[in-house]
Amino acid sequence: MNELLPQKQINSFKDKASEISHPHEMIIDLLRAIQLHHGWVPDDGVLLTAEVLGVLPIEVEEVATFYDKIFRREVGKRVIHICDSICCWTTGAEMIAEHLKKTLGIGLGETTADGLFTLLPTCCLGACGEAPAMMIGFTTHGLLTTEKIDDILQRERAAVAAEV
């Protein structure tokens, strides 16, 4: 049994890869599936992806390290992406980042001691009209204030507690 991905899902990816002329197109899909199942993509995930799709491991690694939403190291249960685009910075992203660092007790690129939150910068979330913004999981939060952040963190903590 593979801990990175259920065998049924691996077989499904193999079947799809055999039906297309460029299995490279599926690298990101398989990496995302591994990450959703495992929480991040370890070296074995890169090797599994290469094996399943019949591509070189370096080709998988190139894709995995290009995208900032693919995690090549262990991260917290909730990853907070702080937008540091020009729109967000001109509307207070630096204050938002400092508040998050202080509240969580971590710096950028770090994970809280309880393994709950990882704090990462990202170049753009596409939420310029709601700057400053951050993303947790697949949810974008905009027009951030320190109070709004505190509320969001409280809800995320409660959601994780409910998952247990």
C-alpha positions in Angstrom: 0.0 0.0 0.0 1.3 3.4 -1.0 1.1 6.1 1.7 1.4 8.9 -0.8 -1.7 8.1 -2.8 -4.2 5.2 -2.8 -3.4 2.5 -5.4 -6.8 3.1 -7.1 -5.9 6.7 -7.8 -2.4 5.8 -9.0 -3.9 3.3 -11.4 -6.3 6.0 -12.7 -3.4 8.4 -13.4 -1.5 5.6 -15.1 -4.5 4.9 -17.3 -5.0 8.5 -18.2 -1.2 8.9 -18.9 -1.3 6.0 -21.3 -4.1 7.6 -23.3 -2.4 11.0 -24.0 0.7 11.8 -26.1 2.2 14.2 -23.6 1.9 12.8 -20.0 4.0 15.8 -18.9 0.7 17.6 -18.9 -0.4 15.6 -15.9 2.5 16.4 -13.7 0.8 19.2 -11.8 -2.4 17.1 -11.4 -0.6 14.2 -9.9 1.5 16.4 -7.6 -1.7 18.1 -6.3 -3.3 14.7 -5.7 -0.3 13.6 -3.7 -0.3 16.9 -1.7 -4.0 16.6 -1.0 -3.6 13.1 0.3 -0.3 13.4 2.0 -0.2 17.1 3.0 3.0 17.9 1.0 5.1 16.4 -1.8 8.2 14.5 -0.4 11.0 13.2 -2.7 9.2 9.9 -2.9 6.2 11.8 -4.3 8.4 13.2 -7.1 9.7 9.7 -7.9 6.2 8.3 -7.8 5.0 11.0 -10.2 7.8 10.3 -12.6 7.2 6.6 -12.5 3.5 6.8 -13.0 3.7 9.3 -15.9 6.9 7.8 -17.5 8.8 11.1 -17.2 12.2 12.0 -15.7 12.2 12.9 -11.9 14.0 16.2 -12.8 11.1 17.1 -15.0 8.7 16.6 -12.1 11.0 18.5 -9.7 11.1 21.4 -12.1 7.3 21.7 -12.0 7.1 21.0 -8.2 9.6 23.8 -7.4 8.1 26.3 -9.9 4.7 26.5 -8.3 4.5 28.0 -4.8 1.3 26.1 -4.0 3.1 22.8 -4.3 4.9 22.2 -1.0 8.2 20.3 -1.1 8.5 20.2 2.7 6.2 19.5 5.5 3.7 22.3 6.2 1.1 23.1 8.8 -2.5 21.9 8.5 -3.4 25.4 7.3 -1.0 27.3 5.0 -1.4 31.0 5.0 -0.2 32.7 1.8 0.3 36.4 2.3 0.1 38.4 -0.9 3.1 40.7 -1.3 2.1 42.2 -4.7 2.4 45.9 -5.2 -1.4 46.4 -4.7 -1.3 44.6 -1.4 1.8 46.3 -0.2 0.4 49.8 -0.9 -2.8 48.9 1.1 -1.2 47.5 4.2 0.2 44.0 3.5 3.3 44.8 5.6 1.1 45.5 8.6 -0.9 42.3 8.0 2.3 40.3 7.7 3.7 41.7 10.9 0.4 41.0 12.7 0.3 37.4 11.5 4.0 36.9 12.5 3.4 38.3 16.0 0.0 36.5 16.5 1.4 33.1 15.4 4.8 33.6 16.9 6.6 32.6 13.6 8.4 34.2 10.7 7.7 33.8 7.0 8.4 30.3 5.9 7.9 28.9 9.3 5.3 26.6 10.9 3.8 27.1 14.4 5.0 24.7 17.1 1.6 23.0 17.2 1.8 22.2 13.4 -1.3 24.2 12.7 -0.2 27.2 10.6 2.6 27.7 8.0 3.1 31.3 6.9 4.3 31.9 3.3 4.6 35.0 1.1 3.2 34.7 -2.4 3.6 37.1 -5.3 0.0 37.6 -6.2 -3.4 36.1 -5.3 -5.3 37.9 -8.0 -7.4 39.7 -5.4 -6.1 43.2 -6.1 -9.5 44.7 -5.8 -9.7 43.4 -2.2 -6.1 44.2 -1.1 -4.5 43.5 1.2 -5.3 39.8 0.9 -4.2 36.4 2.1 -5.2 32.8 1.2 -5.8 29.9 3.5 -6.3 26.6 1.6 -8.4 27.5 -1.4 -10.1 30.5 0.3 -9.0 34.0 -0.4 -9.6 36.6 2.3 -9.5 40.3 1.3 -9.8 43.8 2.7 -7.9 42.5 5.7 -7.6 44.2 9.1 -6.0 42.9 12.2 -9.4 42.2 13.7 -10.5 40.3 10.6 -7.3 38.3 10.7 -7.9 37.4 14.4 -11.4 36.2 13.5 -10.2 34.2 10.5 -7.5 32.5 12.7 -10.0 31.7 15.4 -12.4 30.1 12.8 -9.5 28.1 11.3 -8.4 26.8 14.7 -12.0 25.7 15.4 -12.3 24.0 12.0 -9.1 22.0 12.6 -10.3 21.1 16.1 -13.6 19.8 14.6 -11.7 17.7 12.1 -10.1 15.6 14.9 
